[in-house]
């Protein structure tokens, strides 16, 4: 049984469209069903609300009184509900965990663009290793994680592929090496991430057995060590040239073996996404699409 609230909304729609058939289409109702609801409302009120004309329907005097009394109230309710629906998009807190390397060519642009469009949102950013990013999302301490897919092996997470990262060999400007490199043919002396990092495991799983001269947990520390002559390093090819120039470094493509990892966004499986998280994920996917369409920086 339809409530009077629903019948009043039907009435307002008929009045605004001036036609039972158009109102039925807009409300996804049959015209006969809508006529019955109107007849029921008129019976409750005790007066006809519309006059049938050749072009549709027109309000009676009673109908005009009812419309003038109800339409502003319902419009106010709808506007309030709409504002509440979007409140999470314009304000609130979002916790993002991301692997360190992404901050130099993806995360920074992502965060800057989103915060600029949503100045009232409090965006918390945590730079971590891949396993730590996964753990933060699994525990609910991060709402969203940006991580390499090789680190995601959990039935409690939903994963959305974003883009592929090819690796490059980072060397000093004065290195004798040039052009694409066959890393298996080199005696590699590297500065690397600690063993639990995805990029470190990638190097080992590719069959390479470099001499790790030093370990660092941040890109800046790694680049400083390479600049000091401790060794070379392997990082995503999208690391900006300008950043490398600041350290007196350059990058060389890797011809062999294939060193590629897919970056994915992870969220808790089965957990409802807030409007804010949905909005942010939309921006994540949009920026990833732009990155896929361009050459490495």
Order of alpha helices (4+ residues) and beta strands (2+ residues): alpha-alpha-alpha-beta-beta-alpha-alpha-beta-alpha-beta-alpha-beta-beta-beta-beta-alpha-beta-alpha-beta-alpha-beta-beta-alpha
